[in-house]
Structure formats: structure tokens, C-alpha cells
Amino acid sequence: MAEIESSHSRVGWQLSPTLRRFPSLSASLIPAIANRPPIEHIAIMQVSIIFDAAFRSYAAGAVWIVDTAENRRWFDKQVDLDARSAVFNLEGGMVGREAILRSIWNVQEHYTDWSQIFVIGVPTNIELSDDLRDEGKVIATKQGFALARV
């Protein structure tokens, strides 16, 4: 530990004459840099809404999955899920336009910091771009679509 302290002392001693030659640096810039809060990383909040009645793939983080016996077993085995993840009941009993929109809006209420919502296991012929244009950009995926906040 003494070596580290002495090397820091040497560095401080070596910088000191430089700062004396440029008083404006020592008076204005150095305190601003020293007191600057750490740089924050931009957090990306991804949420998956899964309508597949027998989901067997990998999912982690924030997951909302439709309630079926198979999905409940899958959900109970997961260890990488966000604490607010949930098994939900389909309103109306079937995957349709209204159920998908309602699920997206419910997720947005629970995850106000969302950046992407992946909707998995939905029919690809349901067009939701017009309904979601104020929410973000709809991007087709192999498993359904993604809604990206813009």
C-alpha cells in the first residue's frame, strides 16, 4: 500500500508545476472534472409478451406469458426473470387484435421505462402498425413482432 501511495504522491508532485503554470485549469476545469458524477449507462428495457400456448424457448428479463398449464410449468422453472414478470390470462380467451393491444398497453403501464417490447406467438396477419404508431415503430420478427420506442 505504501508503494501505491508514494507513486500517487509522485504523480501529484509532477502535475503540480503544470497546474501552477495554468491557473485557469486548476481553478475552473479540475474541480468540475473532480466533482462530475459518474457517466450513466443507457439502460435498455426489453419486455417479452408471449402468446404461445406451449412456449419452450429461452426468455429472460421481463416476461409476460399467457396462462396455460405448460406455460405455468415453464414460468415456475425460470430463474432469470424480472421480479415483475407474470403469467396472464387472455382477455376474451383468444389471441386477437384487441388482446394483443391490451397486453402491450398493460406492459407499458408496468414498465414505464420500456425500450422494446417483443410480442411472440401471434398471427403474422394481424396488422397493428396504425394502432401502435404513437407508441413506437413496429418491426416484424420470425416469432411475431417487436415494438421499439422512438
C-alpha positions in Angstrom: 0.0 0.0 0.0 2.9 2.4 0.8 4.2 2.0 -2.8 0.8 2.9 -4.3 0.6 6.0 -2.0 4.1 7.1 -2.8 3.5 6.6 -6.6 0.4 8.7 -6.3 2.3 11.3 -4.4 5.0 11.4 -7.1 2.3 11.8 -9.8 0.7 14.6 -7.9 4.0 16.3 -7.4 4.8 16.0 -11.1 1.4 17.5 -12.1 1.6 20.3 -9.6 4.0 22.5 -11.5 1.9 22.1 -14.7 -1.2 23.3 -12.8 0.7 26.2 -11.4 1.6 27.4 -14.9 -2.0 27.3 -16.0 -4.0 28.7 -13.0 -7.2 28.7 -15.1 -7.1 24.9 -15.4 -6.6 24.4 -11.7 -9.3 26.9 -10.8 -12.0 26.0 -13.3 -11.6 22.7 -15.0 -10.1 20.4 -12.4 -12.8 21.0 -9.8 -15.5 20.5 -12.4 -14.0 17.2 -13.5 -13.4 16.0 -10.0 -17.0 16.7 -8.9 -18.6 15.2 -12.0 -21.0 12.4 -11.3 -20.1 9.0 -12.9 -21.2 8.5 -16.5 -24.5 6.7 -16.6 -25.1 3.9 -19.0 -28.3 4.0 -21.1 -30.5 1.2 -19.8 -32.4 -0.8 -22.4 -35.6 -2.3 -21.0 -36.8 -5.2 -23.1 -40.1 -6.9 -22.3 -41.4 -10.1 -23.9 -45.1 -10.8 -24.2 -45.5 -14.4 -25.1 -48.8 -15.7 -26.6 -47.5 -19.1 -27.5 -49.6 -21.6 -25.5 -46.7 -24.1 -25.2 -43.6 -21.9 -25.0 -40.4 -23.8 -24.7 -37.7 -21.4 -25.8 -35.4 -19.3 -23.8 -36.5 -16.0 -22.4 -35.0 -13.9 -19.6 -35.6 -10.5 -18.1 -39.1 -9.1 -18.1 -41.6 -11.7 -19.5 -45.3 -11.8 -19.6 -46.6 -15.1 -20.7 -50.2 -16.3 -21.5 -51.5 -18.6 -18.8 -51.7 -22.3 -19.8 -50.6 -25.4 -17.8 -47.5 -25.8 -20.0 -46.5 -22.1 -19.7 -47.1 -22.1 -16.0 -44.6 -25.0 -15.6 -42.1 -23.2 -17.9 -42.5 -20.0 -15.8 -42.1 -21.7 -12.5 -38.7 -23.2 -13.6 -37.2 -19.9 -14.7 -34.5 -18.2 -12.7 -33.6 -15.2 -15.0 -36.9 -13.4 -14.9 -37.6 -9.9 -13.8 -39.5 -9.7 -10.5 -42.4 -8.1 -12.3 -42.7 -10.9 -14.8 -46.1 -12.5 -14.8 -48.4 -15.2 -16.2 -51.5 -13.5 -17.5 -55.0 -14.6 -18.7 -56.1 -13.8 -22.3 -59.0 -11.4 -22.3 -61.7 -12.9 -24.5 -59.9 -16.3 -24.4 -58.2 -16.0 -27.8 -55.2 -14.2 -29.4 -56.6 -11.4 -31.4 -56.0 -7.8 -32.2 -57.7 -6.4 -29.0 -56.0 -8.9 -26.7 -52.6 -8.1 -28.2 -53.1 -4.3 -27.9 -54.4 -4.6 -24.4 -51.4 -6.7 -23.3 -49.0 -4.2 -24.9 -50.7 -1.3 -23.1 -50.7 -3.2 -19.8 -47.0 -3.9 -20.1 -46.3 -0.2 -20.9 -48.1 0.7 -17.6 -46.0 -1.7 -15.6 -42.7 -1.0 -17.4 -42.7 2.7 -18.0 -39.0 2.6 -18.9 -39.5 0.1 -21.7 -37.5 0.5 -24.9 -38.5 -2.6 -26.8 -41.5 -5.0 -26.4 -41.2 -8.3 -28.2 -44.6 -9.9 -29.0 -44.1 -13.7 -29.6 -46.6 -16.3 -30.8 -49.1 -14.0 -32.6 -50.5 -14.5 -36.0 -48.4 -12.5 -38.6 -51.5 -11.4 -40.5 -52.7 -9.1 -37.7 -51.8 -5.5 -38.7 -51.2 -3.3 -35.7 -48.9 -0.6 -37.1 -51.6 2.0 -37.3 -52.8 1.3 -33.7 -49.2 1.5 -32.3 -47.8 4.4 -34.4 -47.8 6.7 -31.4 -46.2 4.1 -29.2 -43.2 3.3 -31.4 -42.0 1.5 -34.5 -43.4 -2.0 -35.3 -40.8 -4.4 -36.7 -41.7 -7.9 -38.0 -39.8 -10.8 -36.4 -39.8 -14.5 -37.0 -41.8 -15.1 -33.9 -44.2 -12.2 -34.2 -43.1 -8.5 -34.0 -41.3 -6.0 -31.9 -42.4 -2.6 -30.8 -39.4 -0.2 -30.5 -39.8 3.1 -28.7 -38.6 6.0 -30.7 
